[in-house]
Amino acid sequence: MTKFSDLDLDPRVLQAISEAGYETPTPIQAQAIPEALKGRDVLGIAQTGTGKTASFTLPMITLLGQGRARARMPRSLVLAPTRELAAQVAENFDIYAKHTKLTKALLIGGVAFGEQDKLIDRGVDVLIATPGRLLDHFERGKLLLTGVQIMVVDEADRMLDMGFIPDIERIFQLTPFSRQTMFYSATMAPEIERITNTFLTNPARIEVARQATTGTNIEQRLITFTPTRKDRTFTEKRAVLRELIRAEGEACTNGIVFCNRKVDVDVLAKSLKAHGFNAAPIHGDLDQSQRTKTLDAFRDGGLHILVASDVAARGLDIPAVSHVFNFDVPSHPEDYVHRIGRTGRAGRSGRAITIAVPADDKLVKAIESLVKQEIPRGALPEGLDLAAAGSDRPPREDRRGTRDRDRDRSRGRDREPKKPRVEEAAVPVVVEAVEIEVEKPSAAAAAPAAAAAPAAAPARDERREPRREREDRRDDRRDRDDRREDRRDRRDRREDGPAVVGMGDHVPEFILRSFALPERPPADDSAAFEEEAPAEQPVHAEEE
Ligand code: AMP
C-alpha cells in the first residue's frame, strides 16, 4: 500500500499531514499526487469525502515551495463553486501549509473587497475563489492572472449546475497557456467533457469509485403519505416533518433538512422556528456573514436543525450529524447519496428519513436503482392527523415562546435550546381550532348569523371556515410565488443576466422584437420623416 512518504512531497507537508493524523493516502491522493508532482494535468473524477482536496493541495504546496509571490499576480488559483467550499479549501490549505511560508487569499462573495484587495496587492501564492468574485476583482483591475502556474477547478459539475461554466472558460483564457491544470468533477456531463478537452493537455484521468452506494451505518427510511389535498402538500409535509423530528427525540442530536428549492428553505426554517424548533436556513441568497454564523452555530451544537439547499450543503464537512431529513425527494438521484452522506460520517451511525408523496414515485425509483437497494418504508408518526394539520401556525404558547426567545436573544440574554423542548415532543400536531381568532362580524353580517344560531357563540365549524379559506388562499399564493421563484432562478442562470423587473412574468411578444433605425433622411425633410416614418418601418431588423 502506498504511504505518504513514498509520494515525494515536501517534508514540511509530510509533517503537517502526520500532525493532522492522516496515516495513508486515499486512492485519489495516491494516484493524483505523483502525476501532479510531475507537472501533468490531472482530471479527477471524484466527489467529496474521497480526500480530493488534499489530492490537489498537497502537490500544490510542494510545487510552490520554491519561488516568491509577486504583487497582484497569484501563483496558483483554486476555483470552487460556493463560498463554503472555497472556505473549506482555504482551511485545508492552512492545515497542510502550516510549516511553510506560503500565503493565500480567499476571494468570496459577501466579504468586503478592501481586505481582499490588500492581500492581493501584497502578492499571494494561492488564491482560492468563487468564479464570480474572482472576475469582479479582475474587472476592477485589481488582479492579473498571467502569473498562474497551477489552476484547480473543484466540483466542476456543481459549477455546471450553477451556470458558472462561461465564467470558468473566461478564467481559463485569462491564465497562461503553460499553466498546469487540476480539474475535479463527480460526474462527466458532456459539457464538462468539452471543457476538459479544450483546456486540459493530455491529463492523467483518475477515477475513484463512485460513492453511489449509501453507507451501511446510515439507517434509511422513506415515509410516503398522500396529502389530503394537492394544494396542501407543502403545509402537510411541514407537519409531517415536525412530527418526525419530535418522534426521534433525544436521538436527534442535530439534523440537516434538505429542500429542493431555496424558497422552501426559508419558509420551512421560519415555520420550524415558529413551532419552537431551533432551526435556521442556509442557501445561496443569504449574505456570507449570516451563512458563516449559521454553519458555525451548527458545528458548535448551538443550532439544532439546519435547513439547507443542495448547493449550500454540498461538500460541507460537518463530522457529527445524527439525522438527515429529506423534506423533498431530490430531483437528481446522486443528490440523495450526497445528502444522506452528511450523516454517518467517520464511522458514526446516522439516520436519513425521506418524506415523499405519491407524485415522487419516479424519483424514488431512480434513487433506488442508483443505490441498488430499496429504501425501507416507514409509517407516519402515530397520532398525526393530516386533516388537522392544515394550519401551519404554532399553538399560541409556542408563538409567544418564540417571540419571547427572539426578544431575549436580541438582548443577548439567551441562546435557543439545542433541541425541541421535552414538552414540545408531546405537543400533537396543531389543531386548527386552537388558534382560531374570532373575527368581529360587521353589524349587517352579524344579524342573520345571530338569527340562525341563537346560541351565545357560533359553532366551532362556522368559525373555522374563514381561516380555512384564508389558508387556502395563502397556499395558492405561496404556490404561485414558488413557481415564480423557480422561473426567476432559471432566468438568473442565463447568460443574458436577470430579466428586467417591471413587466411581471408576461412579456408581450412585440417587446422582444428588434427595431430597425431608418436610414438617415435628407436634412431638409427630416421633420416630416420623423412624423411619418414609425408606421412604415419594418419591425424585424434581422429580416431586412
Ligand atoms: P475531501 O474529500 O477533500 O472533502 O475530504 C474529506 C475528509 O477526509 C476531510 O475531513 C479530510 O480532512 C479527510 N482526509 C483527507 N485525506 C485524508 C487521509 N489521507 N486520511 C484521513 N483523512 C483524510
Residues whose N, C-alpha, C, O or C-beta is under 5 A from the ligand:
A	BS01	AMP	Y22 E23 T24 P25 T26 Q47 T48 G49 T50 G51 K52 T53 A54 D317
